Amino acid sequence: MKFSYRIDYDSVSCYWTDGPMKEDVQKVLNRFESYTRILARDDRKEATGYEWGGTLYVGPKYLNANRSLSNERKISIKNHVPYW
């Protein structure tokens, strides 16, 4: 499956056509998402990162999955699902 991506400051968007469902790819991406938490005592924000192979990495704050359908796939779905 061919994927492409676009980076914009603290987010990475992943794009592909047909192939796996968006929800399945998002589950994989969530594993690598760095997020920010608010520490209650002084309201600071801290990037928490993710662990890989025993090392902590701070990656993007947001990772987004974006699936599109080819015209061929749309026609195939339309032929199998009436009134789509």
MODELLER restraints for C-alpha pairs under 7 A, 6 or more apart:
rsr = mdl.restraints
at = mdl.atoms
rsr.add(forms.Gaussian(group=physical.xy_distance, feature=features.Distance(at['CA:1:A'], at['CA:19:A']), mean=6.69, stdev=0.5))
rsr.add(forms.Gaussian(group=physical.xy_distance, feature=features.Distance(at['CA:2:A'], at['CA:16:A']), mean=6.46, stdev=0.5))
rsr.add(forms.Gaussian(group=physical.xy_distance, feature=features.Distance(at['CA:3:A'], at['CA:14:A']), mean=6.72, stdev=0.5))
rsr.add(forms.Gaussian(group=physical.xy_distance, feature=features.Distance(at['CA:3:A'], at['CA:15:A']), mean=5.65, stdev=0.5))
rsr.add(forms.Gaussian(group=physical.xy_distance, feature=features.Distance(at['CA:3:A'], at['CA:16:A']), mean=4.91, stdev=0.5))
rsr.add(forms.Gaussian(group=physical.xy_distance, feature=features.Distance(at['CA:4:A'], at['CA:14:A']), mean=5.80, stdev=0.5))
rsr.add(forms.Gaussian(group=physical.xy_distance, feature=features.Distance(at['CA:4:A'], at['CA:15:A']), mean=5.16, stdev=0.5))
rsr.add(forms.Gaussian(group=physical.xy_distance, feature=features.Distance(at['CA:4:A'], at['CA:16:A']), mean=6.49, stdev=0.5))
rsr.add(forms.Gaussian(group=physical.xy_distance, feature=features.Distance(at['CA:5:A'], at['CA:12:A']), mean=6.69, stdev=0.5))
rsr.add(forms.Gaussian(group=physical.xy_distance, feature=features.Distance(at['CA:5:A'], at['CA:13:A']), mean=5.38, stdev=0.5))
rsr.add(forms.Gaussian(group=physical.xy_distance, feature=features.Distance(at['CA:5:A'], at['CA:14:A']), mean=4.35, stdev=0.5))
rsr.add(forms.Gaussian(group=physical.xy_distance, feature=features.Distance(at['CA:5:A'], at['CA:15:A']), mean=5.84, stdev=0.5))
rsr.add(forms.Gaussian(group=physical.xy_distance, feature=features.Distance(at['CA:6:A'], at['CA:12:A']), mean=5.69, stdev=0.5))
rsr.add(forms.Gaussian(group=physical.xy_distance, feature=features.Distance(at['CA:6:A'], at['CA:13:A']), mean=5.22, stdev=0.5))
rsr.add(forms.Gaussian(group=physical.xy_distance, feature=features.Distance(at['CA:6:A'], at['CA:14:A']), mean=6.67, stdev=0.5))
rsr.add(forms.Gaussian(group=physical.xy_distance, feature=features.Distance(at['CA:7:A'], at['CA:13:A']), mean=6.51, stdev=0.5))
rsr.add(forms.Gaussian(group=physical.xy_distance, feature=features.Distance(at['CA:10:A'], at['CA:60:A']), mean=4.91, stdev=0.5))
rsr.add(forms.Gaussian(group=physical.xy_distance, feature=features.Distance(at['CA:10:A'], at['CA:61:A']), mean=5.30, stdev=0.5))
rsr.add(forms.Gaussian(group=physical.xy_distance, feature=features.Distance(at['CA:10:A'], at['CA:62:A']), mean=6.50, stdev=0.5))
rsr.add(forms.Gaussian(group=physical.xy_distance, feature=features.Distance(at['CA:11:A'], at['CA:60:A']), mean=5.22, stdev=0.5))
rsr.add(forms.Gaussian(group=physical.xy_distance, feature=features.Distance(at['CA:11:A'], at['CA:61:A']), mean=5.77, stdev=0.5))
rsr.add(forms.Gaussian(group=physical.xy_distance, feature=features.Distance(at['CA:11:A'], at['CA:62:A']), mean=4.49, stdev=0.5))
rsr.add(forms.Gaussian(group=physical.xy_distance, feature=features.Distance(at['CA:11:A'], at['CA:63:A']), mean=5.76, stdev=0.5))
rsr.add(forms.Gaussian(group=physical.xy_distance, feature=features.Distance(at['CA:12:A'], at['CA:60:A']), mean=6.63, stdev=0.5))
rsr.add(forms.Gaussian(group=physical.xy_distance, feature=features.Distance(at['CA:12:A'], at['CA:62:A']), mean=6.34, stdev=0.5))
rsr.add(forms.Gaussian(group=physical.xy_distance, feature=features.Distance(at['CA:12:A'], at['CA:63:A']), mean=4.98, stdev=0.5))
rsr.add(forms.Gaussian(group=physical.xy_distance, feature=features.Distance(at['CA:12:A'], at['CA:64:A']), mean=6.38, stdev=0.5))
rsr.add(forms.Gaussian(group=physical.xy_distance, feature=features.Distance(at['CA:13:A'], at['CA:63:A']), mean=5.79, stdev=0.5))
rsr.add(forms.Gaussian(group=physical.xy_distance, feature=features.Distance(at['CA:13:A'], at['CA:64:A']), mean=4.62, stdev=0.5))
rsr.add(forms.Gaussian(group=physical.xy_distance, feature=features.Distance(at['CA:13:A'], at['CA:65:A']), mean=6.09, stdev=0.5))
rsr.add(forms.Gaussian(group=physical.xy_distance, feature=features.Distance(at['CA:14:A'], at['CA:64:A']), mean=6.03, stdev=0.5))
rsr.add(forms.Gaussian(group=physical.xy_distance, feature=features.Distance(at['CA:14:A'], at['CA:65:A']), mean=5.06, stdev=0.5))
rsr.add(forms.Gaussian(group=physical.xy_distance, feature=features.Distance(at['CA:14:A'], at['CA:66:A']), mean=5.92, stdev=0.5))
rsr.add(forms.Gaussian(group=physical.xy_distance, feature=features.Distance(at['CA:15:A'], at['CA:65:A']), mean=6.41, stdev=0.5))
rsr.add(forms.Gaussian(group=physical.xy_distance, feature=features.Distance(at['CA:15:A'], at['CA:66:A']), mean=4.85, stdev=0.5))
rsr.add(forms.Gaussian(group=physical.xy_distance, feature=features.Distance(at['CA:15:A'], at['CA:67:A']), mean=5.86, stdev=0.5))
rsr.add(forms.Gaussian(group=physical.xy_distance, feature=features.Distance(at['CA:16:A'], at['CA:66:A']), mean=6.74, stdev=0.5))
rsr.add(forms.Gaussian(group=physical.xy_distance, feature=features.Distance(at['CA:16:A'], at['CA:67:A']), mean=5.27, stdev=0.5))
rsr.add(forms.Gaussian(group=physical.xy_distance, feature=features.Distance(at['CA:16:A'], at['CA:68:A']), mean=6.40, stdev=0.5))
rsr.add(forms.Gaussian(group=physical.xy_distance, feature=features.Distance(at['CA:17:A'], at['CA:67:A']), mean=5.74, stdev=0.5))
rsr.add(forms.Gaussian(group=physical.xy_distance, feature=features.Distance(at['CA:17:A'], at['CA:68:A']), mean=4.79, stdev=0.5))
rsr.add(forms.Gaussian(group=physical.xy_distance, feature=features.Distance(at['CA:17:A'], at['CA:69:A']), mean=5.45, stdev=0.5))
rsr.add(forms.Gaussian(group=physical.xy_distance, feature=features.Distance(at['CA:17:A'], at['CA:70:A']), mean=6.31, stdev=0.5))
rsr.add(forms.Gaussian(group=physical.xy_distance, feature=features.Distance(at['CA:18:A'], at['CA:67:A']), mean=6.77, stdev=0.5))
rsr.add(forms.Gaussian(group=physical.xy_distance, feature=features.Distance(at['CA:18:A'], at['CA:68:A']), mean=6.12, stdev=0.5))
rsr.add(forms.Gaussian(group=physical.xy_distance, feature=features.Distance(at['CA:18:A'], at['CA:69:A']), mean=5.03, stdev=0.5))
rsr.add(forms.Gaussian(group=physical.xy_distance, feature=features.Distance(at['CA:18:A'], at['CA:70:A']), mean=6.42, stdev=0.5))
rsr.add(forms.Gaussian(group=physical.xy_distance, feature=features.Distance(at['CA:22:A'], at['CA:65:A']), mean=5.92, stdev=0.5))
rsr.add(forms.Gaussian(group=physical.xy_distance, feature=features.Distance(at['CA:22:A'], at['CA:66:A']), mean=6.49, stdev=0.5))
rsr.add(forms.Gaussian(group=physical.xy_distance, feature=features.Distance(at['CA:22:A'], at['CA:67:A']), mean=5.73, stdev=0.5))
rsr.add(forms.Gaussian(group=physical.xy_distance, feature=features.Distance(at['CA:25:A'], at['CA:65:A']), mean=6.40, stdev=0.5))
rsr.add(forms.Gaussian(group=physical.xy_distance, feature=features.Distance(at['CA:26:A'], at['CA:64:A']), mean=6.78, stdev=0.5))
rsr.add(forms.Gaussian(group=physical.xy_distance, feature=features.Distance(at['CA:26:A'], at['CA:65:A']), mean=5.48, stdev=0.5))
rsr.add(forms.Gaussian(group=physical.xy_distance, feature=features.Distance(at['CA:29:A'], at['CA:63:A']), mean=6.19, stdev=0.5))
rsr.add(forms.Gaussian(group=physical.xy_distance, feature=features.Distance(at['CA:30:A'], at['CA:63:A']), mean=6.94, stdev=0.5))
rsr.add(forms.Gaussian(group=physical.xy_distance, feature=features.Distance(at['CA:32:A'], at['CA:50:A']), mean=5.95, stdev=0.5))
rsr.add(forms.Gaussian(group=physical.xy_distance, feature=features.Distance(at['CA:33:A'], at['CA:50:A']), mean=6.92, stdev=0.5))
rsr.add(forms.Gaussian(group=physical.xy_distance, feature=features.Distance(at['CA:33:A'], at['CA:59:A']), mean=6.48, stdev=0.5))
rsr.add(forms.Gaussian(group=physical.xy_distance, feature=features.Distance(at['CA:33:A'], at['CA:60:A']), mean=6.03, stdev=0.5))
rsr.add(forms.Gaussian(group=physical.xy_distance, feature=features.Distance(at['CA:33:A'], at['CA:61:A']), mean=5.93, stdev=0.5))
rsr.add(forms.Gaussian(group=physical.xy_distance, feature=features.Distance(at['CA:33:A'], at['CA:62:A']), mean=6.11, stdev=0.5))
rsr.add(forms.Gaussian(group=physical.xy_distance, feature=features.Distance(at['CA:33:A'], at['CA:63:A']), mean=6.14, stdev=0.5))
rsr.add(forms.Gaussian(group=physical.xy_distance, feature=features.Distance(at['CA:34:A'], at['CA:47:A']), mean=6.40, stdev=0.5))
rsr.add(forms.Gaussian(group=physical.xy_distance, feature=features.Distance(at['CA:34:A'], at['CA:48:A']), mean=5.97, stdev=0.5))
rsr.add(forms.Gaussian(group=physical.xy_distance, feature=features.Distance(at['CA:34:A'], at['CA:49:A']), mean=4.22, stdev=0.5))
rsr.add(forms.Gaussian(group=physical.xy_distance, feature=features.Distance(at['CA:34:A'], at['CA:50:A']), mean=6.11, stdev=0.5))
rsr.add(forms.Gaussian(group=physical.xy_distance, feature=features.Distance(at['CA:34:A'], at['CA:58:A']), mean=5.85, stdev=0.5))
rsr.add(forms.Gaussian(group=physical.xy_distance, feature=features.Distance(at['CA:34:A'], at['CA:59:A']), mean=5.30, stdev=0.5))
rsr.add(forms.Gaussian(group=physical.xy_distance, feature=features.Distance(at['CA:34:A'], at['CA:60:A']), mean=5.53, stdev=0.5))
rsr.add(forms.Gaussian(group=physical.xy_distance, feature=features.Distance(at['CA:34:A'], at['CA:61:A']), mean=4.80, stdev=0.5))
rsr.add(forms.Gaussian(group=physical.xy_distance, feature=features.Distance(at['CA:35:A'], at['CA:47:A']), mean=5.64, stdev=0.5))
rsr.add(forms.Gaussian(group=physical.xy_distance, feature=features.Distance(at['CA:35:A'], at['CA:48:A']), mean=5.91, stdev=0.5))
rsr.add(forms.Gaussian(group=physical.xy_distance, feature=features.Distance(at['CA:35:A'], at['CA:49:A']), mean=6.54, stdev=0.5))
rsr.add(forms.Gaussian(group=physical.xy_distance, feature=features.Distance(at['CA:35:A'], at['CA:61:A']), mean=4.99, stdev=0.5))
rsr.add(forms.Gaussian(group=physical.xy_distance, feature=features.Distance(at['CA:36:A'], at['CA:45:A']), mean=5.85, stdev=0.5))
rsr.add(forms.Gaussian(group=physical.xy_distance, feature=features.Distance(at['CA:36:A'], at['CA:46:A']), mean=5.29, stdev=0.5))
rsr.add(forms.Gaussian(group=physical.xy_distance, feature=features.Distance(at['CA:36:A'], at['CA:47:A']), mean=4.68, stdev=0.5))
rsr.add(forms.Gaussian(group=physical.xy_distance, feature=features.Distance(at['CA:36:A'], at['CA:48:A']), mean=6.24, stdev=0.5))
rsr.add(forms.Gaussian(group=physical.xy_distance, feature=features.Distance(at['CA:37:A'], at['CA:45:A']), mean=5.50, stdev=0.5))
rsr.add(forms.Gaussian(group=physical.xy_distance, feature=features.Distance(at['CA:37:A'], at['CA:46:A']), mean=5.75, stdev=0.5))
rsr.add(forms.Gaussian(group=physical.xy_distance, feature=features.Distance(at['CA:38:A'], at['CA:44:A']), mean=5.69, stdev=0.5))
rsr.add(forms.Gaussian(group=physical.xy_distance, feature=features.Distance(at['CA:38:A'], at['CA:45:A']), mean=4.83, stdev=0.5))
rsr.add(forms.Gaussian(group=physical.xy_distance, feature=features.Distance(at['CA:38:A'], at['CA:46:A']), mean=6.93, stdev=0.5))
rsr.add(forms.Gaussian(group=physical.xy_distance, feature=features.Distance(at['CA:39:A'], at['CA:45:A']), mean=6.49, stdev=0.5))
rsr.add(forms.Gaussian(group=physical.xy_distance, feature=features.Distance(at['CA:47:A'], at['CA:58:A']), mean=6.88, stdev=0.5))
rsr.add(forms.Gaussian(group=physical.xy_distance, feature=features.Distance(at['CA:48:A'], at['CA:58:A']), mean=6.91, stdev=0.5))
rsr.add(forms.Gaussian(group=physical.xy_distance, feature=features.Distance(at['CA:49:A'], at['CA:56:A']), mean=6.45, stdev=0.5))
rsr.add(forms.Gaussian(group=physical.xy_distance, feature=features.Distance(at['CA:49:A'], at['CA:57:A']), mean=5.35, stdev=0.5))
rsr.add(forms.Gaussian(group=physical.xy_distance, feature=features.Distance(at['CA:49:A'], at['CA:58:A']), mean=4.07, stdev=0.5))
rsr.add(forms.Gaussian(group=physical.xy_distance, feature=features.Distance(at['CA:49:A'], at['CA:59:A']), mean=6.20, stdev=0.5))
rsr.add(forms.Gaussian(group=physical.xy_distance, feature=features.Distance(at['CA:50:A'], at['CA:56:A']), mean=5.61, stdev=0.5))
rsr.add(forms.Gaussian(group=physical.xy_distance, feature=features.Distance(at['CA:50:A'], at['CA:57:A']), mean=5.43, stdev=0.5))
rsr.add(forms.Gaussian(group=physical.xy_distance, feature=features.Distance(at['CA:50:A'], at['CA:58:A']), mean=6.39, stdev=0.5))
rsr.add(forms.Gaussian(group=physical.xy_distance, feature=features.Distance(at['CA:51:A'], at['CA:57:A']), mean=6.15, stdev=0.5))
rsr.add(forms.Gaussian(group=physical.xy_distance, feature=features.Distance(at['CA:78:A'], at['CA:84:A']), mean=5.68, stdev=0.5))
